């Protein structure tokens, strides 16, 4: 269990530290894997969300998943990049929290994942909380004098 002081501090800071959906690189359902690979390469991220046209979250796609989808028995079948869609290769089992997230749950999820997706009740993508944001806030909490933490 996270201490009350640290939990309150983190919760307040994480609400402000969430990277909003408008700033997160993503691909849409129906995009081919070639497009997804281009987006991943250009933005420099290892994994990005897969959304529909209404911004509902359906999955995550990564270069590793794309590569796995085009590996044949004897060679990498690059021509499949144009044919396969992101929904053919995306990960659908990934951490998601609602907008009213519990900070302890977020920290637990970030142990094994670099970011957690945040959605509304109807699964509209709101943004991401990253491990970096949490660690930055924990570091700040550790180094702030006690009187400033209250």
C-alpha positions, 0 to 999 in steps of 0.5 A: 500500500502506498503511504497517504502522503505519497499517494496524495502527492502522486495522484495530484501530479499524475492527473496533470502529467498524463500525456493527452490523446492529442499528443500521443502517436497512434494508428487507426484500425484499417491501416496497413502494417506498412503505415504502422511501421512508418509511424513507429519509425518516425515517432521513435516509440516502440509501441503505440495505440490502435484506435478507431475513427471515434478514438476508441482504444482497441489495441497496441501495435509495435515493431516487434508485433509487425515483424512477427506478422510478416515472418515466413518459414524461410524469409521475411515476407515484406510484401505482406506489410501492404496487405495485413492490417494493424488489427491482424497483428495488434496486442489486445491484452494490455493495461488500461485504466479509466480516467478516475484511476487508482494510483496504486493500480497504475504503479503496479501496472507500470512495473511491467509496462512502460505506459498505461492507456487511460480511457473514458467509461466508453473506452474513448482514448484519453491519453497515457501515463508513463513510467517516466512520469511516475518515477519523475514524481517519486524522485521529486517527492523524495527530494522535496522537504517534508513541509512542502509535501503536506 
